[in-house]
Amino acid sequence: MRPTYLKHIAAAALAACALAAGASAQATDIRVVSSGGFAQAYKDLSGPYERASGDHLISEWGPSMGTTKNAIPARLARGEPIDVVIMVGDALDKLMAEGRLEPGSKVVLANSPIACAVRHGAAKPDIHTVDGLRAAFLQAQHVAYSDSASGEYIKRTLLDKLGIRGQMEGKAAQIPATPVGEIIAHGDADFGCQQRSELQPVKGIDIVGLIPQEVQLKTEFSAAVVRGSQHADAARALLRFLAAPANAAAVEATGLEPVNTPPTAAR
């Protein structure tokens, strides 16, 4: 796994070099806020981009929605000096409609399916069928899901699809701000679901698998330039890099489904 991962990062570095060839010689500080779903992919790609472009990425993290102080909509409402946001596509579209983002700057980066996990070493329920997923929810003592896109879907739709809303009252909880995987790893829940890309980096858990296709929801992650950014050109260059087909393999390695496919894979 490690050699393959390094190969993806090497490819990203080459893509960054190619992009930087036409970039300005003046280094720029670019302030980026990313939600958790694309965070690992962004972290993996940010180093190659900085080395090749000379720009400095000032990175922070926050959910795409919700009421916590670090949520991206709350940051923009406070007027924080942000150049780029990376977040759930629907939430980004809302901010675009509100006039908080530069029109036409949206770039779709990847889709993220929902997966479930247990604490490392615990028995793994079979969730490859809807019946199996239902049983996993019911048999768990404490279930965790997020306060962002996947958790909203679980709370508002999935529990009803599974026919278990009433049975989950009192033992299923929406977790604000903290990754679901960390709640499981600390023993505060024995089963939980979130985007696979957010579960994958967490230590101390085992991913059971994706929820079945019949009840699956894939969340789009997109990026855009914040309206009024003082570094809009540099911000757009970063977005072109993140969405470059040459970086699709690096994005996929983090558990996401890239929107762009490298030319070699498309043939």
C-alpha positions in Angstrom: 0.0 0.0 0.0 2.7 2.5 0.9 4.6 2.2 -2.5 1.3 2.8 -4.3 0.5 5.8 -2.1 3.9 7.3 -2.7 3.4 6.8 -6.5 0.2 8.8 -6.3 1.9 11.6 -4.5 4.8 11.6 -7.0 2.2 11.9 -9.8 0.7 14.8 -7.9 4.1 16.5 -7.6 4.6 16.2 -11.4 1.1 17.7 -12.0 2.0 20.6 -9.7 5.3 21.2 -11.5 3.4 21.3 -14.8 0.9 23.7 -13.4 3.5 25.9 -11.7 5.3 26.4 -15.0 2.8 29.0 -16.0 2.3 30.5 -12.5 3.4 33.9 -11.2 6.9 34.1 -9.7 5.5 36.0 -6.8 4.6 33.7 -3.8 1.1 34.1 -2.4 -0.5 33.1 0.9 -3.7 31.3 0.1 -6.1 30.7 3.0 -8.1 27.5 2.6 -10.8 26.0 4.8 -11.8 22.4 4.0 -14.4 20.2 5.5 -13.5 16.7 6.6 -14.6 14.8 3.6 -11.9 16.1 1.3 -9.4 16.9 4.1 -7.0 14.0 3.6 -6.9 14.4 -0.1 -6.2 18.1 0.3 -3.4 17.4 2.9 -1.8 14.9 0.6 -1.8 17.3 -2.4 -1.0 20.5 -0.6 2.7 19.7 -0.1 3.5 19.0 -3.8 1.5 22.1 -4.8 3.4 24.4 -2.4 6.8 23.1 -3.4 6.0 23.5 -7.1 4.1 26.8 -7.0 5.9 28.6 -4.3 2.6 29.6 -2.8 1.9 29.0 0.9 -1.3 27.3 1.9 -2.7 28.4 5.2 -5.1 25.6 6.0 -8.0 25.3 8.5 -10.8 22.8 8.9 -14.5 23.1 9.5 -17.8 21.4 8.7 -19.8 22.3 5.6 -22.9 23.0 7.7 -24.2 23.0 11.3 -24.0 25.7 14.0 -20.5 25.2 15.4 -18.2 28.2 15.3 -15.8 26.5 12.8 -18.5 25.7 10.3 -17.7 27.2 6.9 -20.9 29.3 6.6 -20.3 30.7 10.1 -16.7 31.6 9.2 -17.8 33.5 6.0 -20.6 35.2 7.9 -18.0 36.5 10.3 -16.0 37.9 7.4 -12.9 35.7 8.0 -10.3 36.3 5.3 -10.6 33.1 3.4 -9.6 32.6 -0.3 -10.8 29.0 -1.0 -13.5 26.8 0.6 -13.7 23.0 0.0 -17.0 21.5 1.2 -20.2 19.6 0.5 -21.5 20.6 -3.0 -25.1 21.4 -1.9 -23.9 23.6 1.0 -21.4 25.3 -1.4 -24.2 26.0 -3.9 -26.2 27.7 -1.1 -23.3 30.0 -0.3 -22.9 30.7 -4.0 -26.6 31.7 -4.2 -26.1 34.0 -1.2 -23.3 35.8 -3.0 -20.5 34.7 -0.7 -18.5 32.9 -3.4 -17.1 34.1 -6.8 -19.6 33.2 -9.5 -18.4 30.6 -11.9 -15.5 29.5 -9.7 -17.1 26.2 -8.4 -15.0 23.1 -9.2 -16.4 19.6 -8.5 -13.6 17.5 -7.0 -15.0 14.1 -5.9 -17.9 12.1 -4.6 -17.8 10.4 -1.2 -19.9 7.3 -0.3 -21.0 6.5 3.3 -19.2 3.7 5.1 -19.6 2.3 8.6 -16.9 1.3 11.2 -16.4 -0.4 14.6 -13.6 -0.1 17.1 -10.4 -1.8 16.1 -10.5 -5.5 16.8 -14.3 -5.6 17.4 -16.5 -8.1 15.6 -17.5 -6.7 12.2 -21.2 -6.9 11.3 -22.1 -7.8 7.7 -23.7 -4.7 6.2 -23.5 -5.6 2.5 -27.3 -6.0 2.5 -30.1 -3.7 3.7 -31.1 -6.4 6.3 -27.5 -6.7 7.5 -27.2 -2.9 7.9 -30.5 -2.8 9.8 -29.3 -5.5 12.1 -26.0 -3.7 12.7 -27.8 -0.6 13.8 -30.2 -2.5 16.1 -27.5 -4.7 17.7 -25.2 -1.8 18.5 -25.3 -0.3 22.0 -24.4 3.2 20.8 -24.4 4.5 17.3 -22.7 7.7 16.1 -23.2 9.8 12.9 -22.0 13.2 11.9 -23.7 16.6 11.9 -22.8 17.2 8.2 -24.1 15.7 5.0 -23.9 11.9 5.8 -25.3 12.4 9.3 -28.2 14.5 8.1 -29.1 11.8 5.6 -28.9 9.1 8.3 -31.1 11.1 10.7 -33.7 12.4 8.2 -33.8 9.5 5.7 -31.9 6.3 6.3 -33.4 5.4 9.6 -36.8 5.7 8.0 -35.7 3.6 5.0 -34.6 0.9 7.5 -37.8 1.2 9.5 -35.9 1.6 12.8 -36.3 5.3 13.8 -38.3 4.5 16.9 -35.9 1.7 18.0 -32.9 3.9 17.6 -34.1 6.7 19.9 -31.8 7.1 22.9 -28.9 5.1 21.4 -28.1 6.9 18.2 -26.6 10.3 18.3 -25.5 13.0 15.9 -22.0 14.2 16.7 -21.1 17.8 16.2 -17.6 18.9 15.0 -15.8 15.7 16.0 -15.1 12.9 13.4 -17.3 9.9 14.0 -14.3 7.6 13.8 -12.7 9.3 16.9 -15.9 8.7 18.9 -15.7 5.0 18.0 -12.0 4.8 18.7 -12.5 6.3 22.2 -15.2 3.8 23.0 -18.1 6.3 23.1 -19.9 4.4 20.3 -19.5 0.9 19.1 -20.8 1.5 15.6 -20.9 4.6 13.4 -21.2 5.8 9.9 -19.8 8.7 8.0 -18.2 9.4 4.6 -15.5 6.8 3.9 -12.9 9.5 3.3 -13.5 10.8 6.8 -13.3 7.4 8.5 -10.2 6.1 6.6 -7.6 8.3 8.3 -8.7 7.6 11.8 -6.6 5.3 13.9 -8.2 2.8 16.3 -11.2 1.8 14.1 -11.9 -0.8 11.4 -14.1 0.1 8.5 -16.8 -2.5 8.0 -17.6 -1.5 4.5 -19.9 0.8 2.4 -23.6 0.8 3.2 -25.6 -1.0 0.5 -26.2 0.6 -2.9 -30.0 0.6 -2.4 -29.7 3.0 0.5 -26.3 4.7 -0.3 -25.9 8.4 -0.6 -22.8 9.8 -2.3 -21.9 13.3 -1.3 -20.3 15.7 -3.7 -17.3 17.7 -2.6 -16.5 20.9 -4.4 -14.4 24.0 -4.1 -14.8 27.6 -4.9 -13.1 31.0 -4.5 -14.5 33.2 -1.8 -16.0 36.5 -3.1 -13.7 39.4 -2.5 -10.5 37.2 -2.2 -7.4 39.3 -2.6 -5.7 36.3 -4.3 -8.3 35.1 -6.7 -5.9 34.2 -9.5 -3.7 32.1 -7.1 -6.9 30.5 -5.6 -8.1 29.5 -9.1 -4.7 28.0 -9.8 -5.0 25.8 -6.7 -8.5 24.7 -7.7 -7.3 23.7 -11.2 -4.6 21.6 -9.5 -6.9 19.9 -7.1 -9.3 19.0 -9.9 -6.5 17.9 -12.4 -7.1 14.4 -13.9 -3.4 13.6 -13.0 -4.4 13.8 -9.3 -7.4 11.5 -9.5 -5.4 8.5 -8.2 -4.2 10.4 -5.2 -7.7 11.5 -4.4 -9.1 8.0 -4.8 -6.5 6.6 -2.4 -8.1 8.6 0.4 -11.5 6.8 -0.1 -13.1 9.3 -2.4 -14.4 8.7 -5.9 -12.7 11.3 -8.1 -14.8 13.1 -10.7 -11.8 13.4 -13.1 -10.2 10.3 -14.5 -6.6 10.2 -15.7 -6.3 9.7 -19.5 -4.5 6.3 -19.1 -7.4 5.0 -17.0 -10.0 6.3 -19.5 -8.7 4.3 -22.4 
